[in-house]
């Protein structure tokens, strides 16, 4: 097993390829752990100030922005 650390603002990539993720907000860790536990609608709205729709692709949860400012 190899480990890779990636930074991204792309929720789709994070959901598709991440296993463990860290969600930062104002320079602090807001949530960390499995994708399913971290990529929650309420947390994403708080951090990114956008609404998202949850969908599953190949049994992986991804969030699609539905109204960006």
N, C-alpha and C positions, 0 to 999 in steps of 0.2 A: 504494500500500500504506500502511495505517495501522498504527500500533503502539499497543497497549493493555497496560497493566500492571495485573494483578489479583492480589489475595492471596486465597487460599482454603484451607480444610482439606478441601474436597470433592474426593476423588480422581476421582470420576466426571466432574465438570465439567472438571477439569484434563486428563483424558485425552481428552475429547470435543472441547474447544475450544482447548486449548493446542498450540502448535507447539514452542516452547522453554519449558522450565520450570526453576525453581531449587527444590531441596528443601533446606530449612533444618532444622538439628538443633542445639538448644541455642545458638541465636543465630549459628551458623556455617553456611556453605554446605557441605552434605554431598555434593550432586551437582548438576550443571547441564548442560543440553543439550537434545537432542531428547527428546520425550515417551517414545519407545520405549526410549531408553537410560537415562532417569532413573527412570521408573516400573517398578521391578523389585521382585519380591516380597520379596527379602532386605532391600533398602533401606527399603521401606515398613514392614516388620516392625520394623526397628531404630528408625526414627524415630517411628512411630505406635503401636508395640507391639500390632499387630493382624495377623492372617493375612488374606490377600486371594486372590481368584480372578481370573485374567486372562481377559477375554473381549474379543472384537472386535465393534464396532458400526460399520458403514459403513467398514470397513478401518481403524478407529482403535482402538488398545488402550486399554481402561479396566480399572480394578481395582475389584472389588466386595469390600467387607469381609465376611468370613465368620464371624468371632468377635470381637466387640468387648468390651473389659473394662468 
